[in-house]
Amino acid sequence: MPTIAPPERRTKVLPQEKTDSTLSQPWQVVIHDDPVNLMSYVTLVIRKIFGYEEKEAERIMMSVHKTGRGIAWTGAREKAEHYARELQAHQLLATIEKTN
């Protein structure tokens, strides 16, 4: 006769759940052009928030200036949201978006 494990030792099978893969996908912090902020100020803020060297900050700023947007950083969603809030606190227009 087969033995049955006591109730506290039985394995309970849970239904498989879907996980949200959008959290693990890389996200981009996008700075958008605006008619208010000076290019030197945008460069300064990028350096302050991301710790980039001057040339890299200027490259991102010029992308914003010439194309209307520039990718400032790519990585985890939570960190991207943090960076976007920091940029917005410095009066820059910033959003986050999933990478393709």
DSSP file (Angstrom, degrees, kcal/mol; ACC not computed):
  #  RESIDUE AA STRUCTURE BP1 BP2  ACC     N-H-->O    O-->H-N    N-H-->O    O-->H-N    TCO  KAPPA ALPHA  PHI   PSI    X-CA   Y-CA   Z-CA
    1    1 A M              0   0    0      0, 0.0     2,-0.0     0, 0.0     0, 0.0   0.000 360.0 360.0 360.0 130.0    0.0    0.0    0.0
    2    2 A P        -     0   0    0      0, 0.0     2,-0.3     0, 0.0     0, 0.0  -0.322 360.0-126.6 -68.7 148.5    1.5    3.4   -1.0
    3    3 A T        -     0   0    0     -2,-0.0     2,-0.5     0, 0.0     0, 0.0  -0.740  16.2-145.9 -94.9 145.7    2.3    5.9    1.7
    4    4 A I        -     0   0    0     -2,-0.3     6,-0.0     6,-0.0     0, 0.0  -0.928  18.9-120.0-112.8 131.8    1.0    9.4    1.6
    5    5 A A        -     0   0    0     -2,-0.5     5,-0.1     1,-0.1     0, 0.0  -0.361  37.9 -97.5 -66.5 146.3    3.0   12.3    2.9
    6    6 A P    >>  -     0   0    0      0, 0.0     3,-2.3     0, 0.0     4,-0.6  -0.264  41.7-101.6 -59.9 155.6    1.4   14.3    5.7
    7    7 A P  G >4 S+     0   0    0      0, 0.0     3,-1.0     0, 0.0    -2,-0.1   0.820 120.6  56.3 -51.7 -38.2   -0.3   17.5    4.6
    8    8 A E  G 34 S+     0   0    0      1,-0.2    -3,-0.0     3,-0.0     0, 0.0   0.636 109.4  47.3 -72.4 -10.8    2.5   19.8    5.6
    9    9 A R  G <4 S+     0   0    0     -3,-2.3    -1,-0.2     2,-0.1     2,-0.2   0.422  85.9 109.6-108.1  -1.0    5.0   17.9    3.4
   10   10 A R    <<  -     0   0    0     -3,-1.0     2,-0.5    -4,-0.6    -6,-0.0  -0.491  69.9-122.0 -76.6 145.3    2.9   17.7    0.2
   11   11 A T        -     0   0    0     -2,-0.2     2,-0.6     2,-0.0    -1,-0.1  -0.755  20.7-149.0 -88.6 128.0    4.0   19.7   -2.7
   12   12 A K        -     0   0    0     -2,-0.5     2,-0.6     2,-0.0    -1,-0.0  -0.862   7.5-143.6 -99.5 126.8    1.4   22.1   -4.0
   13   13 A V        -     0   0    0     -2,-0.6     3,-0.0     3,-0.0    -2,-0.0  -0.801  16.2-158.4 -92.4 120.0    1.5   22.8   -7.7
   14   14 A L        -     0   0    0     -2,-0.6     3,-0.1     1,-0.1     2,-0.0  -0.695  26.8 -99.5 -95.4 148.9    0.7   26.4   -8.5
   15   15 A P        -     0   0    0      0, 0.0     2,-0.2     0, 0.0    -1,-0.1  -0.366  46.7 -99.3 -64.6 147.6   -0.5   27.5  -12.0
   16   16 A Q        -     0   0    0      1,-0.0     2,-0.3    -3,-0.0    -3,-0.0  -0.495  40.5-148.1 -70.8 132.2    2.2   29.0  -14.1
   17   17 A E        -     0   0    0     -2,-0.2     2,-0.4    -3,-0.1    -1,-0.0  -0.758  12.2-120.0-102.5 147.7    2.1   32.8  -14.1
   18   18 A K        -     0   0    0     -2,-0.3     2,-0.3     2,-0.0    -1,-0.0  -0.676  28.6-146.0 -79.4 137.8    3.0   35.1  -16.9
   19   19 A T        -     0   0    0     -2,-0.4     2,-1.1     2,-0.0     3,-0.1  -0.805  18.5-114.2-104.5 150.4    5.9   37.4  -16.0
   20   20 A D    >   -     0   0    0     -2,-0.3     3,-1.0     1,-0.2     4,-0.4  -0.708  29.1-175.6 -84.5 102.0    6.2   41.0  -17.2
   21   21 A S  G >> S+     0   0    0     -2,-1.1     4,-1.0     1,-0.2     3,-0.5   0.605  70.3  81.8 -75.4 -10.1    9.3   40.9  -19.4
   22   22 A T  G 34 S+     0   0    0      1,-0.2    -1,-0.2     2,-0.2    55,-0.1   0.782  85.8  58.5 -66.9 -23.9    9.0   44.7  -20.0
   23   23 A L  G <4 S+     0   0    0     -3,-1.0    54,-0.8     1,-0.2    -1,-0.2   0.843 107.6  45.3 -72.1 -31.3   10.8   45.3  -16.7
   24   24 A S  T <4 S+     0   0    0     -3,-0.5    -1,-0.2    -4,-0.4    -2,-0.2   0.624  93.2  96.3 -88.8 -12.2   13.8   43.3  -17.7
   25   25 A Q  S  < S-     0   0    0     -4,-1.0    52,-0.3     1,-0.1     2,-0.1  -0.440  88.7 -96.6 -72.8 150.4   14.1   44.8  -21.2
   26   26 A P        -     0   0    0      0, 0.0    73,-2.4     0, 0.0     2,-0.3  -0.428  40.0-156.3 -66.2 142.1   16.5   47.7  -21.6
   27   27 A W  E     -AB  75  98A   0     48,-3.3    48,-2.6    71,-0.2     2,-0.4  -0.887   5.1-138.3-117.9 150.2   15.0   51.2  -21.3
   28   28 A Q  E     -AB  74  97A   0     69,-3.4    69,-1.8    -2,-0.3     2,-0.6  -0.878   6.0-139.7-110.6 141.4   16.3   54.4  -22.8
   29   29 A V  E     -AB  73  96A   0     44,-2.9    43,-3.0    -2,-0.4    44,-0.9  -0.901  27.0-163.4 -95.1 119.5   16.4   57.8  -21.2
   30   30 A V  E     -AB  71  95A   0     65,-3.2    65,-2.4    -2,-0.6     2,-0.5  -0.909  10.5-157.3-111.6 127.2   15.5   60.3  -23.9
   31   31 A I  E     -AB  70  94A   0     39,-2.7    39,-2.1    -2,-0.5     2,-0.3  -0.897  16.3-152.4-100.3 130.5   16.1   64.0  -23.6
   32   32 A H  E     -AB  69  93A   0     61,-3.3    61,-0.5    -2,-0.5    37,-0.3  -0.752  19.7-104.6-105.2 150.2   13.9   66.1  -25.9
   33   33 A D        -     0   0    0     35,-2.1    -1,-0.1    -2,-0.3    32,-0.1  -0.388  38.3-178.1 -69.7 146.1   14.7   69.5  -27.4
   34   34 A D        -     0   0    0      3,-0.2    34,-0.0    -2,-0.1    58,-0.0  -0.972  34.1-127.5-141.3 157.3   13.0   72.6  -26.0
   35   35 A P  S    S+     0   0    0      0, 0.0    -2,-0.0     0, 0.0     3,-0.0   0.410  98.5  60.0 -84.8   4.6   13.2   76.2  -26.9
   36   36 A V  S    S+     0   0    0      2,-0.1     2,-0.2     1,-0.0    -3,-0.0   0.902  83.3  72.5-100.1 -51.0   14.1   77.4  -23.3
   37   37 A N  S    S-     0   0    0     54,-0.1    -3,-0.2     1,-0.1     2,-0.1  -0.452  75.1-122.4 -81.3 139.6   17.3   75.8  -22.1
   38   38 A L     >  -     0   0    0     -2,-0.2     4,-2.2     1,-0.1     3,-0.2  -0.426  22.0-119.9 -72.2 150.7   20.7   76.9  -23.4
   39   39 A M  H  > S+     0   0    0      1,-0.2     4,-2.3     2,-0.2     5,-0.2   0.872 114.8  54.7 -60.0 -37.5   22.9   74.2  -25.0
   40   40 A S  H  > S+     0   0    0      1,-0.2     4,-2.2     2,-0.2    -1,-0.2   0.873 107.8  49.7 -65.0 -36.5   25.6   74.8  -22.3
   41   41 A Y  H  > S+     0   0    0     -3,-0.2     4,-2.5     2,-0.2    -2,-0.2   0.917 109.5  50.4 -68.1 -43.1   23.1   74.3  -19.5
   42   42 A V  H  X S+     0   0    0     -4,-2.2     4,-2.4     1,-0.2    -2,-0.2   0.921 111.6  49.0 -60.3 -44.3   21.9   71.0  -21.1
   43   43 A T  H  X S+     0   0    0     -4,-2.3     4,-2.3     1,-0.2    -1,-0.2   0.921 110.7  50.7 -60.5 -45.1   25.5   69.8  -21.3
   44   44 A L  H  X S+     0   0    0     -4,-2.2     4,-2.3     1,-0.2    -2,-0.2   0.913 111.2  47.6 -59.9 -44.9   26.1   70.8  -17.7
   45   45 A V  H  X S+     0   0    0     -4,-2.5     4,-2.8     2,-0.2     5,-0.3   0.904 110.2  52.1 -65.6 -42.0   23.0   68.9  -16.5
   46   46 A I  H  X S+     0   0    0     -4,-2.4     4,-2.4     1,-0.2     6,-0.6   0.924 111.8  47.0 -60.3 -44.2   24.0   65.8  -18.5
   47   47 A R  H  X S+     0   0    0     -4,-2.3     4,-1.6    -5,-0.2    -2,-0.2   0.913 113.7  48.4 -63.6 -42.5   27.4   65.8  -16.9
   48   48 A K  H  < S+     0   0    0     -4,-2.3    -2,-0.2    -5,-0.2    -1,-0.2   0.925 118.7  36.7 -65.2 -46.2   26.1   66.3  -13.4
   49   49 A I  H  < S+     0   0    0     -4,-2.8    -2,-0.2     1,-0.1    -3,-0.2   0.915 130.4  27.1 -77.0 -44.4   23.4   63.6  -13.6
   50   50 A F  H  < S-     0   0    0     -4,-2.4    -3,-0.2    -5,-0.3    -2,-0.2   0.632  95.1-128.2 -97.5 -14.8   25.2   60.9  -15.6
   51   51 A G     <  +     0   0    0     -4,-1.6    -4,-0.2    -5,-0.5    -3,-0.1   0.734  50.5 160.9  75.0  21.5   28.8   61.7  -14.8
   52   52 A Y        -     0   0    0     -6,-0.6    -1,-0.2     1,-0.1    -2,-0.1  -0.365  44.4-105.4 -74.3 154.8   29.8   61.8  -18.4
   53   53 A E     >  -     0   0    0      1,-0.1     4,-2.3    -2,-0.1     5,-0.2  -0.327  40.2-101.0 -68.2 162.5   33.0   63.5  -19.7
   54   54 A E  H  > S+     0   0    0      1,-0.2     4,-2.6     2,-0.2     5,-0.2   0.880 120.2  53.2 -58.2 -42.5   32.4   66.9  -21.4
   55   55 A K  H  > S+     0   0    0      1,-0.2     4,-2.1     2,-0.2    -1,-0.2   0.905 111.0  46.3 -62.3 -41.8   32.8   65.4  -25.0
   56   56 A E  H  > S+     0   0    0      2,-0.2     4,-2.1     1,-0.2    -1,-0.2   0.909 113.0  49.3 -67.7 -41.6   30.1   62.7  -24.4
   57   57 A A  H  X S+     0   0    0     -4,-2.3     4,-2.4     1,-0.2    -2,-0.2   0.897 111.9  49.0 -63.4 -40.4   27.7   65.2  -22.8
   58   58 A E  H  X S+     0   0    0     -4,-2.6     4,-2.7    -5,-0.2    -1,-0.2   0.875 108.1  54.5 -66.6 -37.4   28.2   67.6  -25.7
   59   59 A R  H  X S+     0   0    0     -4,-2.1     4,-1.8     2,-0.2    -2,-0.2   0.925 111.4  44.4 -61.9 -44.5   27.6   64.7  -28.2
   60   60 A I  H  X S+     0   0    0     -4,-2.1     4,-2.2     2,-0.2    -2,-0.2   0.928 113.3  51.0 -65.3 -44.7   24.3   63.9  -26.5
   61   61 A M  H  X S+     0   0    0     -4,-2.4     4,-2.6     1,-0.2    -2,-0.2   0.897 109.0  50.9 -60.3 -41.2   23.3   67.6  -26.3
   62   62 A M  H  X S+     0   0    0     -4,-2.7     4,-3.0     2,-0.2     5,-0.3   0.864 107.5  53.3 -66.9 -34.6   24.1   68.1  -30.0
   63   63 A S  H  X>S+     0   0    0     -4,-1.8     4,-2.6     2,-0.2     6,-0.9   0.924 110.9  47.0 -62.5 -43.4   21.9   65.1  -30.9
   64   64 A V  H  X5S+     0   0    0     -4,-2.2     4,-1.5     4,-0.2   -31,-0.3   0.933 115.7  46.0 -61.1 -46.1   19.1   66.7  -28.9
   65   65 A H  H  <5S+     0   0    0     -4,-2.6    -2,-0.2     1,-0.2    -1,-0.2   0.900 121.2  35.4 -65.4 -43.7   19.7   70.0  -30.7
   66   66 A K  H  <5S+     0   0    0     -4,-3.0    -2,-0.2    -5,-0.1    -3,-0.2   0.873 131.9  24.3 -83.8 -38.3   20.0   68.7  -34.2
   67   67 A T  H  <5S-     0   0    0     -4,-2.6    -3,-0.2    -5,-0.3    -2,-0.2   0.532 103.1-112.6-107.8  -7.5   17.4   65.8  -34.2
   68   68 A G  S  <<S+     0   0    0     -4,-1.5   -35,-2.1    -5,-0.5     2,-0.3   0.372  91.4  48.0  92.7  -5.7   15.1   66.9  -31.4
   69   69 A R  E     -A   32   0A   0     -6,-0.9     2,-0.3   -37,-0.3    -2,-0.2  -0.983  58.2-165.3-162.1 153.2   16.0   64.1  -29.1
   70   70 A G  E     -A   31   0A   0    -39,-2.1   -39,-2.7    -2,-0.3     2,-0.7  -0.995  25.0-124.8-146.0 139.3   19.1   62.3  -27.7
   71   71 A I  E     +A   30   0A   0     -2,-0.3   -41,-0.2   -41,-0.2     3,-0.1  -0.738  29.4 175.7 -83.4 115.2   19.5   59.0  -25.9
   72   72 A A  E     -     0   0A   0    -43,-3.0     2,-0.3    -2,-0.7    -1,-0.2   0.761  61.9  -4.5 -92.7 -27.5   21.3   59.8  -22.6
   73   73 A W  E     -A   29   0A   0    -44,-0.9   -44,-2.9     2,-0.0     2,-0.4  -0.982  53.7-154.5-164.5 151.2   21.4   56.4  -21.0
   74   74 A T  E     +A   28   0A   0     -2,-0.3     2,-0.3   -46,-0.2   -46,-0.2  -1.000  45.9  80.8-135.1 134.7   20.2   52.8  -21.5
   75   75 A G  E    S+A   27   0A   0    -48,-2.6   -48,-3.3    -2,-0.4    -2,-0.0  -0.960  71.1   5.8 169.6-150.6   19.5   50.2  -18.8
   76   76 A A     >  -     0   0    0     -2,-0.3     4,-2.4   -50,-0.2     5,-0.2  -0.245  60.9-123.4 -65.2 146.4   17.1   49.0  -16.2
   77   77 A R  H  > S+     0   0    0    -54,-0.8     4,-2.8   -52,-0.3     5,-0.2   0.898 107.7  53.3 -58.7 -45.8   13.6   50.6  -16.1
   78   78 A E  H  > S+     0   0    0      1,-0.2     4,-1.8     2,-0.2    -1,-0.2   0.911 112.6  44.0 -60.1 -43.5   13.8   51.7  -12.4
   79   79 A K  H  > S+     0   0    0      2,-0.2     4,-2.6     1,-0.2    -1,-0.2   0.884 111.8  54.3 -68.1 -38.6   17.1   53.5  -12.9
   80   80 A A  H  X S+     0   0    0     -4,-2.4     4,-2.5     1,-0.2    -2,-0.2   0.909 107.7  50.2 -61.1 -42.4   15.8   55.0  -16.2
   81   81 A E  H  X S+     0   0    0     -4,-2.8     4,-2.2     2,-0.2    -1,-0.2   0.900 109.9  51.2 -62.4 -39.9   12.8   56.4  -14.3
   82   82 A H  H  X S+     0   0    0     -4,-1.8     4,-2.3    -5,-0.2    -2,-0.2   0.946 110.9  47.1 -61.2 -49.1   15.2   57.8  -11.7
   83   83 A Y  H  X S+     0   0    0     -4,-2.6     4,-2.6     1,-0.2    -2,-0.2   0.903 110.3  52.7 -61.3 -41.7   17.3   59.5  -14.3
   84   84 A A  H  X S+     0   0    0     -4,-2.5     4,-2.4     1,-0.2    -1,-0.2   0.910 109.7  49.0 -61.9 -41.6   14.3   61.0  -16.1
   85   85 A R  H  X S+     0   0    0     -4,-2.2     4,-2.2     2,-0.2    -1,-0.2   0.899 110.2  51.7 -63.6 -40.0   13.0   62.4  -12.8
   86   86 A E  H  X S+     0   0    0     -4,-2.3     4,-0.9     2,-0.2    -2,-0.2   0.928 111.1  47.0 -62.3 -45.0   16.4   64.0  -12.2
   87   87 A L  H ><>S+     0   0    0     -4,-2.6     5,-2.2     1,-0.2     3,-0.8   0.914 112.0  50.4 -62.4 -43.0   16.5   65.6  -15.6
   88   88 A Q  H ><5S+     0   0    0     -4,-2.4     3,-1.9     1,-0.3    -1,-0.2   0.853 103.4  59.2 -64.4 -35.0   12.9   66.9  -15.2
   89   89 A A  H 3<5S+     0   0    0     -4,-2.2    -1,-0.3     1,-0.3    -2,-0.2   0.752 104.0  52.7 -65.1 -22.6   13.9   68.3  -11.8
   90   90 A H  T <<5S-     0   0    0     -4,-0.9    -1,-0.3    -3,-0.8    -2,-0.2   0.120 126.1-104.9 -97.1  19.2   16.5   70.4  -13.8
   91   91 A Q  T < 5S+     0   0    0     -3,-1.9     2,-0.4     1,-0.2    -3,-0.2   0.722  76.6 136.7  66.9  25.3   13.8   71.6  -16.1
   92   92 A L      < -     0   0    0     -5,-2.2     2,-0.8    -6,-0.1    -1,-0.2  -0.810  60.2-118.8 -99.5 145.8   14.8   69.4  -19.0
   93   93 A L  E     +B   32   0A   0    -61,-0.5   -61,-3.3    -2,-0.4     2,-0.3  -0.742  49.8 162.0 -83.3 111.5   12.1   67.5  -21.1
   94   94 A A  E     +B   31   0A   0     -2,-0.8     2,-0.3   -63,-0.2   -63,-0.2  -0.982  15.0 171.7-137.1 144.8   12.9   63.8  -20.6
   95   95 A T  E     -B   30   0A   0    -65,-2.4   -65,-3.2    -2,-0.3     2,-0.3  -0.853  23.8-127.9-136.8 173.2   11.1   60.6  -21.1
   96   96 A I  E     +B   29   0A   0     -2,-0.3     2,-0.3   -67,-0.2   -67,-0.2  -0.943  25.4 176.2-122.7 152.2   11.9   56.9  -21.0
   97   97 A E  E     -B   28   0A   0    -69,-1.8   -69,-3.4    -2,-0.3     2,-0.1  -0.992  33.9 -99.9-150.7 153.0   11.1   54.3  -23.7
   98   98 A K  E     -B   27   0A   0     -2,-0.3   -71,-0.2   -71,-0.2     2,-0.2  -0.423  39.5-118.6 -69.4 145.5   11.7   50.6  -24.3
   99   99 A T              0   0    0    -73,-2.4    -1,-0.1     1,-0.1   -25,-0.0  -0.518 360.0 360.0 -79.3 155.7   14.5   49.7  -26.6
  100  100 A N              0   0    0     -2,-0.2    -1,-0.1     0, 0.0    -2,-0.0   0.445 360.0 360.0 -92.4 360.0   13.6   47.8  -29.8
